[in-house]
């Protein structure tokens, strides 16, 4: 999670504009899978979509959504979120699984979740104090790491 999804999204969008190809850029949420639209309306109801990048990869199309508040959300072909990254501030607390959020709050009071990433079995979150926490499929903590400062 060292490189933010936001930077990657901006880079990919600029490459798309320069190259064209199969990638689609839109602001129409109807182009997203139903599950992704439901997630966005539930957790980002007060925030508009800035841009959506659709990238066909065989039968596994991916969707990258940049919200106007600077939060970038990546979805898989089924519309399930795979990554969230807040360039400024934090991702919506409601979007983080409750038991993972509670674990972070109990051990790191006052810290916000700035990014989250999940694959088929693990979920990783990055807190505002630069701590990264990894959880297994049962949402049990399995790893903790503190990112070094860049300055």
C-alpha positions as CSV (number, residue, x, y, z in Angstrom):
1,X,0.0,0.0,0.0
2,X,3.0,2.2,-0.3
3,X,1.8,3.8,-3.5
4,X,-1.7,5.1,-3.3
5,X,-4.4,3.9,-5.5
6,X,-5.2,7.6,-6.2
7,X,-1.8,8.1,-7.9
8,X,-2.1,4.9,-9.9
9,X,-5.6,5.9,-10.9
10,X,-4.5,9.3,-12.2
11,X,-1.6,7.7,-14.0
12,X,-3.8,5.1,-15.6
13,X,-6.4,7.7,-16.6
14,X,-3.7,9.8,-18.3
15,X,-2.3,6.8,-20.1
16,X,-5.8,5.9,-21.2
17,X,-6.3,9.3,-22.7
18,X,-3.0,9.1,-24.5
19,X,-3.4,5.6,-25.8
20,X,-7.1,5.0,-26.2
21,X,-7.7,1.2,-26.5
22,X,-10.2,-1.0,-24.7
23,X,-10.2,1.1,-21.5
24,X,-13.3,3.1,-20.8
25,X,-13.5,6.3,-18.8
26,X,-16.9,7.6,-17.7
27,X,-18.8,9.3,-14.9
28,X,-21.9,7.1,-15.3
29,X,-22.4,4.9,-12.3
30,X,-24.7,2.7,-14.4
31,X,-21.6,1.3,-16.0
32,X,-20.6,-0.3,-12.7
33,X,-21.8,-3.7,-11.5
34,X,-24.9,-3.6,-9.2
35,X,-22.8,-4.6,-6.1
36,X,-20.4,-1.7,-6.7
37,X,-23.3,0.8,-7.1
38,X,-24.9,-0.5,-3.9
39,X,-21.6,-0.2,-2.0
40,X,-21.0,3.4,-3.2
41,X,-24.6,4.5,-2.4
42,X,-24.3,2.9,1.0
43,X,-20.9,4.3,2.0
44,X,-20.5,7.4,-0.2
45,X,-24.1,8.6,-0.3
46,X,-23.0,12.3,0.2
47,X,-20.1,12.1,-2.3
48,X,-20.3,12.3,-6.1
49,X,-18.3,10.2,-8.5
50,X,-15.5,12.2,-10.1
51,X,-14.4,9.5,-12.7
52,X,-14.8,5.8,-13.4
53,X,-12.1,3.8,-15.2
54,X,-13.3,0.5,-16.6
55,X,-10.6,-1.9,-17.8
56,X,-11.6,-5.1,-19.5
57,X,-9.3,-8.0,-18.7
58,X,-10.8,-11.0,-20.4
59,X,-13.8,-11.9,-18.4
60,X,-12.5,-10.2,-15.3
61,X,-13.2,-6.5,-15.9
62,X,-11.9,-4.1,-13.2
63,X,-13.4,-0.8,-12.1
64,X,-11.5,2.1,-10.5
65,X,-13.7,4.9,-9.1
66,X,-12.4,8.2,-7.9
67,X,-14.8,10.1,-5.6
68,X,-14.9,13.9,-5.4
69,X,-13.7,13.7,-1.8
70,X,-10.4,12.1,-3.1
71,X,-11.2,8.5,-2.0
72,X,-10.3,6.0,-4.7
73,X,-12.1,2.6,-4.7
74,X,-11.2,-0.4,-6.9
75,X,-13.8,-3.1,-7.6
76,X,-13.4,-6.5,-9.2
77,X,-15.6,-7.9,-12.0
78,X,-18.3,-8.9,-9.5
79,X,-18.5,-5.4,-8.0
80,X,-16.8,-6.3,-4.7
81,X,-14.3,-3.7,-3.4
82,X,-10.7,-4.7,-3.5
83,X,-9.0,-1.5,-2.5
84,X,-9.9,1.9,-1.0
85,X,-7.5,4.7,-0.5
86,X,-8.1,8.2,0.9
87,X,-5.6,10.7,-0.4
88,X,-6.6,13.1,2.3
89,X,-8.6,12.1,5.4
90,X,-10.0,8.6,5.8
91,X,-12.1,6.0,4.1
92,X,-15.7,5.8,5.4
93,X,-15.7,3.8,8.7
94,X,-18.9,2.1,7.6
95,X,-17.0,0.5,4.6
96,X,-14.6,-1.3,6.9
97,X,-15.7,-4.6,8.4
98,X,-17.0,-3.9,12.0
99,X,-14.7,-6.3,13.8
100,X,-11.6,-5.1,12.0
101,X,-12.6,-1.5,12.7
102,X,-13.2,-2.3,16.4
103,X,-9.8,-4.0,16.7
104,X,-8.1,-0.9,15.2
105,X,-10.0,1.4,17.5
106,X,-9.2,-0.6,20.6
107,X,-5.5,-0.8,20.0
108,X,-4.9,2.5,18.2
109,X,-7.4,5.1,19.6
110,X,-7.8,8.2,17.6
111,X,-6.3,6.7,14.4
112,X,-8.4,6.7,11.2
113,X,-8.3,4.1,8.5
114,X,-6.7,5.8,5.5
115,X,-6.6,2.7,3.2
116,X,-7.9,-0.8,3.0
117,X,-7.1,-3.7,0.6
118,X,-8.4,-7.1,0.4
119,X,-7.9,-10.2,-1.7
120,X,-9.7,-13.5,-1.5
121,X,-8.7,-14.2,2.0
122,X,-6.8,-11.4,3.7
123,X,-7.7,-7.8,4.5
124,X,-5.1,-5.1,5.1
125,X,-5.7,-1.7,6.6
126,X,-3.4,1.3,6.9
127,X,-4.0,3.7,9.8
128,X,-3.3,7.4,10.0
129,X,-0.3,6.7,12.3
130,X,1.2,4.7,9.4
131,X,0.6,1.3,11.1
132,X,-0.5,-1.4,8.7
133,X,-2.6,-4.3,10.1
134,X,-3.3,-7.6,8.3
135,X,-6.2,-9.9,9.0
136,X,-7.0,-13.4,7.8
137,X,-10.3,-14.6,6.3
138,X,-11.7,-15.1,9.8
139,X,-10.8,-11.4,10.4
140,X,-8.2,-12.4,13.0
141,X,-5.0,-10.2,13.2
142,X,-2.1,-11.9,11.6
143,X,0.5,-9.2,11.0
144,X,1.4,-5.6,12.1
145,X,3.9,-3.3,10.6
146,X,4.8,0.4,10.9
147,X,5.7,2.1,7.7
148,X,8.8,4.3,7.9
149,X,8.4,8.0,7.3
150,X,9.4,9.4,3.9
151,X,10.5,12.8,5.3
